[in-house]
Amino acid sequence: MLWIGILPVIAFLILDSYTDKKKALLGAIVLGLGEFIFTLIQFGSIDYLTVLTLLLLLVFVGISLKTNNDFYFKIQSAVVNIILALILIVSQYLFGKFILLDGFIKYVGINFFAKYNPAITKEITIQLLEALNTQLPWWLFIHSALTIYAAAKWNKWLWAIIRIPGLYIFLFFVMKNIAAGILPK
């Protein structure tokens, strides 16, 4: 799941270095569709975030092709992350639902961590995911702002560094912060 959305970026970077922008953007669509199909085969179903990501990829690549400006493709993931952040906030504060916990249970299983460390009980996993659900949206907003800025102001390689490893760095720090306060010493 952590690779979803990255293959279109990699395709774009490679193809844009050796071909024209149109072929690079079309390559991003092909790999985006491949990720969609892989997800369907792997999990047997598609969730709303995967559908949203693909639809926004198609829309933003279409706009980029029409305007001959790859900026729109580059901000697609930021828009997805902003929407995800808003969904996490609204679901938690208006409906009392922790979507990350529900997704984790569905795709990974609540006892996933206990297989590797028996000290991480079901209760601790729930606490971790609820805390992540609460803190992650704010980090997604920050990462999205940096991604949009990089797409507008920096070259494709610097944008890609913010877009891909930057997201994982943000996720690492938020998880480290949450785990430090919850996991047994």
C-alpha positions in Angstrom: 0.0 0.0 0.0 2.9 2.4 0.6 3.8 2.3 -3.1 0.4 3.5 -4.3 0.8 6.8 -6.1 4.5 6.6 -6.5 4.8 4.6 -9.7 3.2 7.3 -11.8 5.7 9.8 -10.4 8.6 7.5 -11.2 7.3 6.9 -14.7 6.9 10.7 -15.3 10.4 11.4 -14.1 12.0 8.8 -16.2 10.0 9.4 -19.3 10.2 13.2 -19.0 14.0 12.8 -19.0 14.1 10.8 -22.3 10.9 11.8 -24.2 8.5 14.7 -24.3 6.1 15.8 -21.5 3.1 14.3 -23.2 4.6 10.8 -23.3 5.7 11.2 -19.7 2.2 12.2 -18.6 0.7 9.3 -20.5 3.2 7.0 -18.9 2.0 8.2 -15.5 -1.5 7.4 -16.4 -0.5 3.9 -17.5 1.2 3.1 -14.3 -1.6 4.7 -12.3 -4.0 2.3 -14.0 -1.6 -0.5 -13.3 -1.5 0.4 -9.6 -5.3 0.5 -9.6 -5.5 -3.0 -11.2 -2.9 -4.4 -8.8 -4.8 -3.1 -5.8 -8.0 -4.7 -7.1 -6.2 -8.0 -7.6 -4.3 -7.8 -4.3 -7.2 -6.9 -2.1 -10.2 -8.1 -4.1 -11.9 -4.7 -3.8 -11.2 -1.0 -4.3 -11.6 1.6 -1.6 -12.8 5.2 -2.1 -9.3 6.6 -1.7 -7.9 4.4 -4.5 -10.7 5.4 -6.8 -10.3 9.1 -5.9 -6.6 8.9 -6.5 -7.0 7.4 -9.9 -9.8 9.8 -10.9 -7.7 12.8 -9.8 -4.7 11.5 -11.6 -6.8 11.2 -14.8 -8.2 14.7 -14.3 -4.9 16.4 -13.4 -3.0 14.7 -16.2 -5.8 15.8 -18.6 -5.5 19.4 -17.4 -1.7 19.2 -17.7 -2.0 17.8 -21.3 -4.5 20.5 -22.3 -2.5 23.3 -20.8 0.9 21.8 -21.7 1.9 22.4 -18.1 3.0 19.5 -15.8 2.2 21.6 -12.7 -1.3 20.1 -12.5 0.0 16.6 -12.5 2.6 17.5 -9.9 0.0 18.8 -7.4 -2.4 15.8 -7.8 -1.0 14.0 -4.8 -1.2 17.2 -2.7 -4.9 17.5 -3.6 -5.5 13.8 -2.7 -3.7 14.4 0.7 -5.7 17.5 1.4 -9.0 15.6 0.7 -7.8 12.7 2.8 -6.9 15.1 5.7 -10.3 16.6 5.5 -12.0 13.2 5.5 -10.0 12.2 8.5 -10.9 15.3 10.4 -14.6 15.3 9.5 -15.0 11.6 10.1 -13.4 11.8 13.5 -14.9 15.0 14.8 -18.3 14.9 13.3 -19.0 11.1 13.2 -16.6 9.8 15.9 -15.0 7.4 13.3 -11.3 6.7 13.1 -10.9 5.8 9.4 -7.3 4.8 9.7 -8.2 2.3 12.4 -11.0 0.9 10.2 -8.7 0.7 7.2 -5.9 -1.0 9.2 -8.3 -3.6 10.5 -9.7 -4.2 7.0 -6.4 -4.4 5.1 -3.8 -5.5 7.7 -5.5 -6.9 10.8 -5.6 -5.5 14.3 -3.1 -8.1 15.6 -0.5 -7.2 12.9 2.1 -5.7 15.3 1.6 -8.4 17.9 3.0 -10.9 15.5 6.3 -9.0 15.6 6.2 -7.7 19.2 3.8 -9.3 21.7 4.0 -6.2 23.9 2.0 -4.3 21.2 -1.4 -5.5 22.1 -4.7 -4.8 20.3 -5.4 -2.0 22.7 -2.0 -0.3 22.0 -2.6 -0.7 18.2 -6.0 1.0 18.6 -4.4 3.8 20.6 -1.6 4.2 18.0 -4.1 4.4 15.1 -6.5 6.8 16.8 -3.6 9.1 17.6 -2.4 8.8 14.1 -5.9 9.6 12.8 -5.8 12.8 15.0 -2.3 14.0 14.1 -1.8 12.9 10.5 -4.2 15.4 8.8 -2.1 18.4 10.0 1.1 16.8 8.7 -0.7 16.1 5.4 -1.6 19.7 5.1 2.0 20.8 5.7 3.3 18.2 3.2 0.7 19.2 0.6 1.7 22.9 0.9 5.4 22.0 0.4 4.6 19.7 -2.5 2.5 22.5 -4.2 5.3 25.0 -3.6 7.9 22.7 -5.0 5.7 22.0 -8.0 5.4 25.7 -8.7 8.9 26.9 -7.9 11.4 24.0 -8.2 12.6 21.6 -10.8 11.0 18.2 -11.2 13.7 16.4 -9.2 13.4 18.6 -6.2 9.6 18.4 -6.4 9.9 14.6 -6.5 12.1 14.6 -3.4 9.5 16.5 -1.5 6.7 14.4 -3.0 8.0 10.9 -2.3 10.8 10.7 0.3 9.4 13.9 2.0 6.1 12.1 2.6 7.8 9.1 4.1 9.9 11.4 6.3 6.8 13.2 7.5 5.1 9.8 8.2 8.2 8.5 10.1 8.3 11.6 12.4 4.6 11.5 13.1 4.7 7.8 13.9 7.8 8.1 16.0 6.2 10.9 18.0 3.0 9.0 18.5 4.8 5.7 19.4 7.0 7.4 21.9 3.9 8.4 23.9 2.1 5.1 23.6 4.4 2.1 23.2 5.6 0.4 26.4 9.2 1.2 27.3 
